[in-house]
Amino acid sequence: MNRMLTVAAALVLSGGAGHAGEISSAYTDVDFDQHCSTFESGQDGEEFANMVCDGWRGYPVLVSAGDLRESLFYGYPPEGTLPWESFSAFNRTGPRIEWRIEVQGATSAPFATIHRWFVNTDPDNAEKTTEVLVVSKVGQVEDRQGCVVGLVRATGNPDANAEARKVADESARNFVCGRDQTMRIGNVPDFNRSE
């Protein structure tokens, strides 16, 4: 009996019971003027644009921008219209995206992104913003499901990066878009998803 328990414990410790690979980070920059192509834009005074931007190793970043708000999708999108996921208040994204990468042998694939957003929290002062780290699931070639998994308040939070990585690593891969509740850490501004 003790021998069987020892063998079972050895399998678990050696990774025989799980399939998770090593996790690391990679970074890309998004410059709407240099790294993106606009494929749709507003006409007759409508101010919106839909763009596709360079991401990590062929994984695109899709940006929808309008009314001083942005909605982003990371990875391979599903067919049809993407959901709009953004803060209610005016907002903009930062230039750098952190991709959480799982490495299994010779294969590397991103499963989540962490992206800093700047959300206007005072309608009378455009310079007053709250920074939020937005954790998103990356759409894969096989299932093409991506969405926001978690929101971590970064303003006044020295642990925000570590907390965002924890949300990404523990929740993004199994998160079911459109069903599971978006996690919120700290007092984050109002955030909505619409199909």
Protein Blocks (a to p, Z undefined) as FASTA:
>chain_A
ZZmmmmmmmmmmnopmpccdcdddddddddfklmpccfbdceehiacdddddddeehiac
ddddeehiacddedjddehjddddddfbdcdddfbdcdddddehjbccdfbdcddddddf
bfklmklccddddddddddfklopacdfbdcdfehpaklmmmmmmmmmmmmmmpcghkac
cddedjdddddddZZ
